[in-house]
Amino acid sequence: MRDGSEQEGPASTRPVWAGAGGLVVAVGTAYFLLPLEGLGEDRPWLGWPLFALCLGLLAALLLREVRHVVLEKPHTRPGVMIPLLMCLAVLVFSSGYYALAQRPGQFTGLSTRVDALYFTVVTLATVGYGDITPSGQEARLVAVAQILYTFVFLTAAATALSRRLHAVVAARDRRPPPS
């Protein structure tokens, strides 16, 4: 089982982690630089399909990783891919909230990308501080979609990752000590 956290030697896992970390940094940077304002009120016909396409693609990729773990498929790296895909899902929801916030009456208290990221994480964690609230029907529907998406896809992915890490640790514990 290879998931990026097994002991194959530090040099063999560095490129994978560096690549995944670089991708998270690149996508995070893109989140703050892309013109998401153009997906709001002016072009809802573009924003909704793009949002749905991104979430669908991420769901398919997450389910593929879950399948790899369940089937114990060799030469996969769910320890890298699942957290990466989960981070991307957070940024997709955050982008959707930010674009929605450009439409009057959709959110109270959400005006920046950091606000959108904060609201996404607070919703994901089911904390709900109440300082940012979805006021409009579309914003509420996206919040409900995020909660359902979290229950189905992110929970399944986190469970699979947890299962894989447990198997890796158990395999290490069964190995005889080096002589």
C-alpha positions in Angstrom: 0.0 0.0 0.0 1.4 3.3 -1.0 -0.2 6.5 0.1 2.6 9.0 0.4 2.9 8.4 4.1 4.5 4.9 4.0 8.2 4.4 4.6 9.7 4.0 1.2 12.4 6.5 2.0 12.0 10.2 2.4 13.3 11.0 -1.1 10.5 8.9 -2.8 7.7 10.8 -1.2 9.1 14.3 -1.3 8.2 15.0 -5.0 4.6 13.8 -4.4 4.1 16.0 -1.3 6.0 18.9 -3.0 3.8 18.7 -6.0 0.6 18.5 -4.0 1.7 21.4 -1.8 2.6 23.4 -4.9 -0.9 22.7 -6.4 -2.6 23.8 -3.2 -0.6 27.0 -3.2 -1.3 27.6 -6.9 -5.1 27.0 -6.5 -5.2 29.1 -3.3 -3.4 31.9 -5.1 -5.8 31.6 -8.1 -8.7 31.8 -5.6 -7.5 35.2 -4.5 -6.6 36.4 -8.0 -9.3 35.1 -10.4 -12.0 37.6 -11.3 -14.8 35.8 -9.4 -16.8 39.0 -9.4 -17.7 38.3 -13.0 -19.5 35.2 -12.0 -22.0 37.0 -9.8 -25.0 39.1 -10.8 -23.8 39.9 -14.3 -23.3 36.3 -15.5 -25.3 33.7 -13.5 -25.6 31.6 -16.6 -21.8 31.1 -16.4 -21.3 30.8 -12.6 -23.8 28.1 -11.8 -22.7 25.6 -14.5 -19.1 26.2 -13.7 -19.8 25.7 -10.0 -21.7 22.5 -10.6 -19.0 21.2 -13.0 -16.3 21.8 -10.5 -18.2 20.1 -7.7 -19.1 17.2 -9.9 -15.6 16.7 -11.0 -14.3 16.8 -7.4 -17.0 14.4 -6.3 -16.0 11.9 -9.0 -12.3 12.2 -8.1 -13.1 11.8 -4.4 -15.2 8.7 -5.1 -12.4 7.3 -7.2 -10.0 7.7 -4.3 -12.5 6.2 -1.9 -12.9 3.2 -4.3 -9.1 2.8 -4.4 -8.9 2.6 -0.7 -11.9 0.2 -0.3 -10.4 -2.1 -3.0 -6.9 -1.7 -1.6 -5.7 -0.8 -5.0 -1.9 -0.7 -5.1 0.3 2.2 -6.3 -2.3 4.9 -5.3 -1.7 7.8 -3.0 -4.9 8.6 -1.2 -2.9 10.2 1.6 -2.0 12.9 -0.8 -5.0 13.0 -3.2 -7.8 13.0 -0.7 -6.6 16.0 1.4 -5.8 17.8 -1.8 -9.3 17.2 -3.3 -10.9 18.2 0.0 -9.0 21.5 0.0 -10.1 22.1 -3.6 -13.8 21.5 -2.6 -13.5 24.1 0.2 -12.1 26.6 -2.4 -14.9 25.8 -4.9 -17.6 26.4 -2.3 -15.8 29.5 -1.1 -15.6 30.8 -4.7 -19.3 30.1 -5.1 -20.2 32.0 -1.9 -18.0 35.0 -2.9 -19.6 35.1 -6.4 -23.1 34.9 -4.8 -22.2 37.7 -2.4 -21.8 40.0 -5.4 -25.6 39.7 -5.8 -27.6 42.0 -3.5 -29.5 40.3 -0.7 -27.7 37.0 -0.8 -25.4 37.4 2.2 -25.2 39.5 5.3 -21.6 40.0 6.5 -19.8 38.4 3.5 -17.9 41.0 1.4 -14.4 39.6 0.9 -12.8 36.4 -0.3 -11.5 35.8 3.2 -15.1 36.2 4.5 -16.2 33.5 2.0 -13.4 31.2 3.0 -14.2 31.7 6.6 -17.9 31.1 6.0 -17.1 27.9 4.1 -14.9 26.5 6.9 -17.4 27.5 9.6 -20.2 25.8 7.6 -18.0 22.7 7.0 -17.2 22.5 10.7 -20.9 23.0 11.5 -19.9 25.7 14.0 -22.2 28.5 12.6 -21.0 31.6 14.5 -23.8 33.6 13.0 -21.7 36.6 12.0 -22.1 35.8 8.3 -25.5 34.5 7.2 -27.0 33.5 3.9 -30.0 35.8 3.5 -31.1 35.0 -0.1 -32.7 31.8 -1.3 -29.7 31.0 -3.7 -27.2 31.5 -0.9 -29.2 29.2 1.4 -29.5 26.6 -1.3 -25.7 26.6 -1.8 -25.2 26.3 2.0 -27.5 23.3 2.1 -25.7 21.9 -0.9 -22.4 22.3 0.9 -23.7 20.5 4.0 -25.0 17.6 1.9 -21.8 17.5 -0.1 -19.8 17.4 3.1 -22.0 14.6 4.5 -21.7 12.4 1.4 -18.4 13.1 -0.3 -16.0 14.7 2.2 -17.1 12.4 5.0 -16.7 9.3 2.7 -13.2 10.6 1.7 -12.1 11.3 5.3 -13.3 7.9 6.4 -11.4 6.2 3.5 -8.3 8.2 4.3 -8.6 7.3 8.0 -9.1 3.6 7.1 -6.0 3.7 4.8 -3.8 5.4 7.5 -5.0 2.8 10.0 -4.0 0.0 7.7 -0.6 1.6 7.1 0.1 2.0 10.8 -1.1 -1.6 11.5 1.2 -2.9 8.8 4.1 -1.1 10.3 3.3 -2.5 13.7 3.4 -6.0 12.3 6.8 -5.6 10.7 9.8 -7.1 12.4 12.2 -4.5 13.8 15.3 -3.9 11.6 18.2 -6.1 12.5 
